[in-house]
Structures are given as structure tokens and as C-alpha cells.
Amino acid sequence: QVQLVESGGGLVQAGGSLRLSCAASVRTSSRYAMGWFRQAPGKEREFVAGSAGSDGNTSYKDSVKGRFAISRDNTKNTVYLQMNSLKPEDTAVYYCAADSTPRLGASIFGSDYAYWGQGTQVTVSS
């Protein structure tokens, strides 16, 4: 079984920063999209950021553009999500996901991702 393990979540005050990590049990490749999703209490899961393609294409949810940055180190089989200027609205469980089909860009649909981590809690206080 492919395993993804998120880490780096925690409690931070508004305006602070956190860096999430996602370690994969198998080697990662730029051919396959890696994405970050989040789910807040009472809300549906939503796409946050994704990375795919040999040229390092990245995409972001509009509300996190300029604040979050996704990066990946395929030699370490790890994907990161740097989160700056955090807001209470960013509070959610964050999930790492990996696609199993080569794509030019990361899909915003969770159903396109075959592998998921268990999530890491991010709580941003006012």
C-alpha cells in the first residue's frame, strides 16, 4: 500500500506561519500530481494547492495565492506546503494527496487522486 504521512500542523496565531510536509512511502515523480486539500468542520473538502508536470506547474486556491507555496523534493519523496500569513479561515485538517495518472497539471478534484494521507490539523487563532 502506498502511504502518505503529513506532519507539521499545529496551533498558530493569525499572521503566523507553518510548513507542512508529506512523506511518501514510494518515490515521487513530477509526472504525477501532488496536491494539498483541506477540510474544515462542517465544510466539504477543498483543493488548496497542487504541483504537477516536468516544468513544475503549480496551482492554488484563490484565497491562498500569495500566502501558500507548494514545493516538492522528488529525491526525498516529500512534498511541502509553506503557509504564511495564516488566517483563522485557514483552520482545517490538511490532507496530502497523490495522483496515479500522469497529468500536465494538478487536478482540483479529489476523486482524481488515488492516494491520501491521514491529515494534519492546522488551527489558526484570532
N, C-alpha and C positions, 0 to 999 in steps of 0.2 A: 504494500500500500504506500502511495505517495503521501508524505506527511509534511505539512507546513506548520511552523510554530512561530507565532507572533510574540513579541516582547517589547518592552519599553513604555507601556502605558502607565498611567498613574494619575495623581491629582496635581493640578497646576492652577495657579491663579490666572485670571484673564490677562492677556498680554504676554503670557509666558510661552515657553517652547517645550516640545517633546520630540523625540526621534524614535519612531517605531522601526522595528526590524522584523523581517520574516525570513526564517531559515528553512530551506527546502532540503528534504532527505535525498533528493536526486539533483543532478546538475541542471542548471537553468540555461536557457538559450534565448538570445534576442529574437529568435524565430517565433517564440511563444510569448503571448502577452502575460504580464503580471499586473494585477490590479489590487487596489485597496477599496474596500467597501466599508460602510458603517451603518449601524442600526441603533437609533435612539429609542428609549422606552416609548411604546405606543406608536412608533413610526415604522414605515417599511424600510427595508434595506435599500441603500442608495449608493451609487457609484461615487467615488471620491477622486481617484487618480489611477492612471494606467500607463504602462510603458510597453511598447512593442516595436518590432521592426529592427532591421540591421542598422538603420540610421538613428536609432534611439528616439523614435517618436514618443512623445508624452502627451497626455490629455488630462484635463482636470474638470471637476465640477466647478461651475462658475463662481460659487460662493467661496471657494478656497484658492482661486487663482491669485498668485502673488504672495500667498501666505504659506502654501504647502508645496513641497517639491518631492517628487518620486525619483529614486535612483536605484540602480541595480549593479551588483558586482557578480557577474556570472562565474568568476573564478572562485568565489566564496559561496556560491549558491544562495545568495542573500539579496533581498530587496528591502529598500528603506523608504520611509515616509518621514521627511522632516517637516514638522508643523510649527510654524511661528505665528506670533500674534493671535494666539488662541482665544476663542470666544466661548461663552457658555453654550452657545448653539452648536459647538463642535462636540459637546459631550455625547458619547456613544460608545458602543462596542465596535472596535475596528477589526475588520477581517482582511486577511491576505488571501488572494486567490490566484490560481494559475490556470491558464488556458492549455488545452491539449491539442489545439489545432493551430498551425501557423497562420498568422494574420499580419497585415500591414500596420494595423493599429489596434489598440486595446478596445474591446467591446465594452459598452456601458451596461450590458445586460448580464446579470449574474448567472443566468442559465447557460451562458457561453463558456463558463469556467468549470472545469472538471474537478479541480482540487481546491479545498478550502481549509484554512486553519481554524482553530477553536476561538479565536478572537482575543483581544486585549482591551481592557476597559480604559477609556480616557475620560476623565472628569475635569471640567473647567469651571472653577468657582467664580462668582461675580466679585 
